[in-house]
Amino acid sequence: MSIHDIIEGKKQWRAHLARVKALPPDYRIVYKEMQKYLFKVGPVDLPDGPLLPGIVDFFEEGVAAGKGVVELIGTDVAAFCDGLIEGSPTYADLYQESLSEKPGTAER
């Protein structure tokens, strides 16, 4: 990874955070809870993947339609997040795979 890639990544992340800050307060609170949950259990490609920007897109559409955040995702944030990452490899999956490998067979 070059310096240019790091700088570009930071610019993209700051732009993403600016979009989150533009959301109404109830959406922001739910987004931050979703982000915390996904960073704990989320997919391996979360930092560079389309999931977090997709959530902001979804929330922006909800705001434009005049819907509340609870109308969009329901009352169980964790269940909604689990539905989003269903089928995606997570760090927990990778850990379980590493435990199931026979000793001495790990790739070098």
N, C-alpha and C positions, 0 to 999 in steps of 0.2 A: 504494500500500500504506500503510495507516494504522498508527499505533503499536499499536493494538489487535491488528491482524493479525500484526504482528511478535512481540508478546508471546505471542499464542496459538500461533504457530508454534514459539516457543522452548519453551513448556510441552509441546507435543506431542512435540518432539524429545527433551526430557529424559525424558518418560514412555517413549518408545521406547528410549532408552539404558538406562533402569532395567530394562526387559524383557530387553535384551541381557545386562546384568550378572547377571540371575537365571539365565541359562543355565549349564550345566556348562562347565568350562574348555575342553574340546575343541571344543564348539560355538561358544564365544566366539571362540576363535582363528580358526576357519574363517569365522565371520561377519565378523570384522574384515578378513580377507584378501579376502572377497567384496566387502565395502564399498569397500576400496581399489581393487580392480579395476573395480568398477562406476563409481566416481567418475572413473576415468581414461577409460573407454571407453563408459560406460553411456548409457542413453537420456536424452533431453532433459528428460523429466518426472521424473527420478529424485528430486530433493529433495521434490517435492510429491506424487509418485505412490504407488501402492500396492505397489511392488516390495519395498522394504526391510521394511515391516511384514509383508508377505506371507511373506518369508523367515523372519522371527522366528516367525510363526504356524506355519510348516512345521517349524521347529526345535523349537518347544514341543510339537508333536504327536509328533515323533520321540522327544523325551525322555520324554513320557508313555507311549509305546509301548515304551520300554526299548531303543531302537535307538541305535547309535553313529552319529556324524555321517558317517562314511565309508560306512556302509550306505545312508544317505539320498542322498548326492550323488556318491559315488564318490571316486576319488583325484585327479581333475583338476578343480580348483576353477574354473579359467578356462573350461573346456569347459562345465561346468554353468551358469556365468553367461552364457556366449554363448547357450546354449539358452534361458535365461530372457528375454533381450532380443532374441531373433531376431524380426525384423519390426518392431521399434520404431525410430523415427528416433533416431539418435545425433548427437552433435556432429560426429563425423567425416563422417557423411552430409551434414549441413548445410554443412560446409566444402567437400566435394566438389561439391555443387550450386552453391555460390557460385563455384567455380573454373570450372565448365562454362558459366556464364552469359556471354553476349557482353558485351564492354566497352560501357559506356554504357547498358545495358538494366536495370540494377538499379533496384528500386523506391525511390522517395524518400519 
